Amino acid sequence: MKFKLNKQELNKFYNWKKQLTELETVDVWGQEFQYEFIFQPTGLGVIKIVRRTDGEEINLTDFSNW
């Protein structure tokens, strides 16, 4: 199963990412790879969440189509 973000969701992610404060500590992969993309299929659609390693997260799910 393939999951992807559309253009609107990507723009929302990038705008959210700009507003975040910098991480105090990062691992060997650096700043760009501190995000976890979570896709949860349901019977109505897919829940799309992006979580940073410090616990900050954004829900990109468009519930208007459900």
N, CA, C and O atoms as a GROMACS GRO file, in nm:
protein
  264
    1MET      N    1   0.084  -0.117   0.000
    1MET     CA    2   0.000   0.000   0.000
    1MET      C    3   0.090   0.125   0.000
    1MET      O    4   0.184   0.133   0.079
    2LYS      N    5   0.061   0.219  -0.086
    2LYS     CA    6   0.138   0.342  -0.096
    2LYS      C    7   0.061   0.457  -0.035
    2LYS      O    8  -0.059   0.472  -0.057
    3PHE      N    9   0.132   0.539   0.042
    3PHE     CA   10   0.072   0.657   0.100
    3PHE      C   11   0.149   0.780   0.053
    3PHE      O   12   0.271   0.774   0.036
    4LYS      N   13   0.078   0.889   0.032
    4LYS     CA   14   0.146   1.012  -0.008
    4LYS      C   15   0.066   1.133   0.038
    4LYS      O   16  -0.052   1.123   0.071
    5LEU      N   17   0.133   1.246   0.040
    5LEU     CA   18   0.070   1.373   0.075
    5LEU      C   19   0.044   1.451  -0.053
    5LEU      O   20   0.127   1.451  -0.144
    6ASN      N   21  -0.072   1.516  -0.060
    6ASN     CA   22  -0.098   1.599  -0.177
    6ASN      C   23  -0.031   1.737  -0.159
    6ASN      O   24   0.031   1.763  -0.056
    7LYS      N   25  -0.044   1.821  -0.258
    7LYS     CA   26   0.024   1.951  -0.258
    7LYS      C   27  -0.022   2.038  -0.140
    7LYS      O   28   0.060   2.104  -0.076
    8GLN      N   29  -0.151   2.039  -0.113
    8GLN     CA   30  -0.205   2.118  -0.002
    8GLN      C   31  -0.151   2.070   0.132
    8GLN      O   32  -0.115   2.151   0.217
    9GLU      N   33  -0.144   1.940   0.150
    9GLU     CA   34  -0.092   1.883   0.274
    9GLU      C   35   0.057   1.912   0.290
    9GLU      O   36   0.104   1.941   0.400
   10LEU      N   37   0.132   1.905   0.180
   10LEU     CA   38   0.274   1.937   0.185
   10LEU      C   39   0.297   2.084   0.222
   10LEU      O   40   0.386   2.114   0.302
   11ASN      N   41   0.217   2.174   0.166
   11ASN     CA   42   0.228   2.315   0.200
   11ASN      C   43   0.198   2.339   0.347
   11ASN      O   44   0.267   2.416   0.414
   12LYS      N   45   0.096   2.273   0.398
   12LYS     CA   46   0.060   2.284   0.539
   12LYS      C   47   0.174   2.232   0.628
   12LYS      O   48   0.206   2.292   0.731
   13PHE      N   49   0.236   2.121   0.587
   13PHE     CA   50   0.350   2.065   0.660
   13PHE      C   51   0.467   2.161   0.661
   13PHE      O   52   0.525   2.187   0.767
   14TYR      N   53   0.503   2.215   0.545
   14TYR     CA   54   0.618   2.306   0.537
   14TYR      C   55   0.595   2.434   0.617
   14TYR      O   56   0.688   2.484   0.681
   15ASN      N   57   0.474   2.488   0.615
   15ASN     CA   58   0.443   2.608   0.694
   15ASN      C   59   0.452   2.578   0.844
   15ASN      O   60   0.504   2.660   0.919
   16TRP      N   61   0.403   2.463   0.886
   16TRP     CA   62   0.413   2.422   1.027
   16TRP      C   63   0.559   2.404   1.067
   16TRP      O   64   0.601   2.446   1.175
   17LYS      N   65   0.636   2.343   0.978
   17LYS     CA   66   0.777   2.316   1.004
   17LYS      C   67   0.856   2.446   1.023
   17LYS      O   68   0.946   2.452   1.107
   18LYS      N   69   0.823   2.550   0.946
   18LYS     CA   70   0.890   2.680   0.958
   18LYS      C   71   0.865   2.745   1.093
   18LYS      O   72   0.952   2.816   1.144
   19GLN      N   73   0.748   2.721   1.152
   19GLN     CA   74   0.710   2.784   1.278
   19GLN      C   75   0.771   2.716   1.400
   19GLN      O   76   0.769   2.772   1.510
   20LEU      N   77   0.824   2.596   1.383
   20LEU     CA   78   0.880   2.522   1.496
   20LEU      C   79   1.015   2.580   1.538
   20LEU      O   80   1.091   2.632   1.456
   21THR      N   81   1.044   2.569   1.666
   21THR     CA   82   1.177   2.608   1.714
   21THR      C   83   1.275   2.496   1.678
   21THR      O   84   1.235   2.382   1.659
   22GLU      N   85   1.402   2.532   1.669
   22GLU     CA   86   1.502   2.431   1.636
   22GLU      C   87   1.519   2.334   1.750
   22GLU      O   88   1.505   2.369   1.867
   23LEU      N   89   1.549   2.211   1.714
   23LEU     CA   90   1.574   2.109   1.815
   23LEU      C   91   1.707   2.136   1.884
   23LEU      O   92   1.804   2.177   1.820
   24GLU      N   93   1.710   2.114   2.014
   24GLU     CA   94   1.834   2.133   2.089
   24GLU      C   95   1.935   2.024   2.058
   24GLU      O   96   2.055   2.050   2.048
   25THR      N   97   1.887   1.902   2.043
   25THR     CA   98   1.976   1.790   2.011
   25THR      C   99   1.921   1.718   1.890
   25THR      O  100   1.800   1.703   1.875
   26VAL      N  101   2.009   1.676   1.804
   26VAL     CA  102   1.971   1.598   1.687
   26VAL      C  103   2.059   1.474   1.681
   26VAL      O  104   2.166   1.469   1.740
   27ASP      N  105   2.012   1.374   1.609
   27ASP     CA  106   2.093   1.253   1.595
   27ASP      C  107   2.186   1.266   1.475
   27ASP      O  108   2.201   1.375   1.419
   28VAL      N  109   2.248   1.159   1.437
   28VAL     CA  110   2.346   1.161   1.329
   28VAL      C  111   2.288   1.198   1.193
   28VAL      O  112   2.362   1.234   1.101
   29TRP      N  113   2.155   1.192   1.178
   29TRP     CA  114   2.092   1.221   1.050
   29TRP      C  115   2.068   1.370   1.029
   29TRP      O  116   2.040   1.411   0.916
   30GLY      N  117   2.076   1.452   1.133
   30GLY     CA  118   2.059   1.597   1.119
   30GLY      C  119   1.916   1.643   1.134
   30GLY      O  120   1.826   1.564   1.164
   31GLN      N  121   1.894   1.772   1.112
   31GLN     CA  122   1.763   1.837   1.132
   31GLN      C  123   1.654   1.785   1.038
   31GLN      O  124   1.538   1.773   1.080
   32GLU      N  125   1.688   1.755   0.915
   32GLU     CA  126   1.586   1.722   0.815
   32GLU      C  127   1.518   1.588   0.838
   32GLU      O  128   1.408   1.565   0.788
   33PHE      N  129   1.581   1.499   0.912
   33PHE     CA  130   1.527   1.364   0.927
   33PHE      C  131   1.478   1.338   1.068
   33PHE      O  132   1.498   1.229   1.122
   34GLN      N  133   1.413   1.436   1.128
   34GLN     CA  134   1.360   1.425   1.264
   34GLN      C  135   1.209   1.413   1.264
   34GLN      O  136   1.145   1.441   1.366
   35TYR      N  137   1.150   1.371   1.153
   35TYR     CA  138   1.005   1.366   1.140
   35TYR      C  139   0.958   1.224   1.109
   35TYR      O  140   1.022   1.151   1.034
   36GLU      N  141   0.847   1.188   1.168
   36GLU     CA  142   0.785   1.058   1.147
   36GLU      C  143   0.651   1.082   1.078
   36GLU      O  144   0.568   1.158   1.128
   37PHE      N  145   0.630   1.020   0.964
   37PHE     CA  146   0.506   1.033   0.889
   37PHE      C  147   0.420   0.911   0.919
   37PHE      O  148   0.459   0.798   0.891
   38ILE      N  149   0.302   0.936   0.976
   38ILE     CA  150   0.214   0.828   1.022
   38ILE      C  151   0.087   0.828   0.937
   38ILE      O  152   0.017   0.929   0.930
   39PHE      N  153   0.059   0.716   0.875
   39PHE     CA  154  -0.062   0.701   0.794
   39PHE      C  155  -0.143   0.587   0.854
   39PHE      O  156  -0.095   0.474   0.865
   40GLN      N  157  -0.268   0.618   0.894
   40GLN     CA  158  -0.355   0.519   0.956
   40GLN      C  159  -0.481   0.504   0.871
   40GLN      O  160  -0.571   0.588   0.878
   41PRO      N  161  -0.489   0.398   0.791
   41PRO     CA  162  -0.609   0.376   0.711
   41PRO      C  163  -0.728   0.341   0.800
   41PRO      O  164  -0.716   0.263   0.894
   42THR      N  165  -0.842   0.400   0.769
   42THR     CA  166  -0.966   0.368   0.839
   42THR      C  167  -1.069   0.331   0.733
   42THR      O  168  -1.039   0.332   0.614
   43GLY      N  169  -1.186   0.299   0.774
   43GLY     CA  170  -1.291   0.268   0.678
   43GLY      C  171  -1.341   0.390   0.602
   43GLY      O  172  -1.406   0.377   0.498
   44LEU      N  173  -1.312   0.508   0.653
   44LEU     CA  174  -1.361   0.632   0.592
   44LEU      C  175  -1.254   0.707   0.513
   44LEU      O  176  -1.287   0.785   0.423
   45GLY      N  177  -1.130   0.686   0.546
   45GLY     CA  178  -1.020   0.757   0.482
   45GLY      C  179  -0.890   0.725   0.554
   45GLY      O  180  -0.882   0.628   0.630
   46VAL      N  181  -0.789   0.807   0.528
   46VAL     CA  182  -0.657   0.786   0.588
   46VAL      C  183  -0.626   0.903   0.680
   46VAL      O  184  -0.634   1.019   0.640
   47ILE      N  185  -0.591   0.871   0.805
   47ILE     CA  186  -0.546   0.974   0.899
   47ILE      C  187  -0.398   0.997   0.872
   47ILE      O  188  -0.320   0.902   0.867
   48LYS      N  189  -0.360   1.124   0.854
   48LYS     CA  190  -0.222   1.159   0.821
   48LYS      C  191  -0.167   1.251   0.929
   48LYS      O  192  -0.215   1.363   0.947
   49ILE      N  193  -0.066   1.203   0.999
   49ILE     CA  194  -0.004   1.279   1.109
   49ILE      C  195   0.146   1.285   1.085
   49ILE      O  196   0.207   1.187   1.042
   50VAL      N  197   0.205   1.402   1.112
   50VAL     CA  198   0.350   1.416   1.108
   50VAL      C  199   0.393   1.451   1.250
   50VAL      O  200   0.341   1.544   1.311
   51ARG      N  201   0.490   1.375   1.302
   51ARG     CA  202   0.538   1.395   1.440
   51ARG      C  203   0.689   1.415   1.437
   51ARG      O  204   0.762   1.341   1.371
   52ARG      N  205   0.735   1.516   1.510
   52ARG     CA  206   0.878   1.540   1.524
   52ARG      C  207   0.928   1.463   1.646
   52ARG      O  208   0.849   1.426   1.733
   53THR      N  209   1.057   1.438   1.653
   53THR     CA  210   1.113   1.356   1.760
   53THR      C  211   1.090   1.414   1.899
   53THR      O  212   1.097   1.340   1.997
   54ASP      N  213   1.064   1.544   1.911
   54ASP     CA  214   1.040   1.603   2.042
   54ASP      C  215   0.893   1.598   2.083
   54ASP      O  216   0.857   1.648   2.189
   55GLY      N  217   0.808   1.537   2.000
   55GLY     CA  218   0.666   1.522   2.034
   55GLY      C  219   0.574   1.619   1.966
   55GLY      O  220   0.452   1.599   1.969
   56GLU      N  221   0.625   1.724   1.905
   56GLU     CA  222   0.540   1.818   1.830
   56GLU      C  223   0.479   1.742   1.713
   56GLU      O  224   0.546   1.663   1.646
   57GLU      N  225   0.350   1.767   1.688
   57GLU     CA  226   0.287   1.699   1.575
   57GLU      C  227   0.178   1.783   1.512
   57GLU      O  228   0.123   1.874   1.573
   58ILE      N  229   0.148   1.748   1.387
   58ILE     CA  230   0.042   1.814   1.313
   58ILE      C  231  -0.042   1.705   1.246
   58ILE      O  232   0.012   1.607   1.193
   59ASN      N  233  -0.172   1.723   1.248
   59ASN     CA  234  -0.264   1.631   1.183
   59ASN      C  235  -0.302   1.692   1.049
   59ASN      O  236  -0.362   1.799   1.045
   60LEU      N  237  -0.267   1.627   0.940
   60LEU     CA  238  -0.293   1.677   0.805
   60LEU      C  239  -0.419   1.618   0.743
   60LEU      O  240  -0.445   1.641   0.624
   61THR      N  241  -0.496   1.543   0.819
   61THR     CA  242  -0.614   1.475   0.768
   61THR      C  243  -0.722   1.576   0.727
   61THR      O  244  -0.753   1.669   0.802
   62ASP      N  245  -0.776   1.557   0.608
   62ASP     CA  246  -0.886   1.639   0.559
   62ASP      C  247  -1.016   1.564   0.589
   62ASP      O  248  -1.058   1.477   0.512
   63PHE      N  249  -1.080   1.598   0.701
   63PHE     CA  250  -1.201   1.529   0.743
   63PHE      C  251  -1.324   1.572   0.665
   63PHE      O  252  -1.431   1.512   0.682
   64SER      N  253  -1.314   1.674   0.581
   64SER     CA  254  -1.430   1.721   0.506
   64SER      C  255  -1.475   1.619   0.401
   64SER      O  256  -1.590   1.622   0.358
   65ASN      N  257  -1.387   1.529   0.361
   65ASN     CA  258  -1.422   1.427   0.262
   65ASN      C  259  -1.477   1.299   0.324
   65ASN      O  260  -1.511   1.206   0.252
   66TRP      N  261  -1.485   1.294   0.455
   66TRP     CA  262  -1.529   1.170   0.522
   66TRP      C  263  -1.676   1.162   0.527
   66TRP      O  264  -1.732   1.066   0.579
   0.00000   0.00000   0.00000
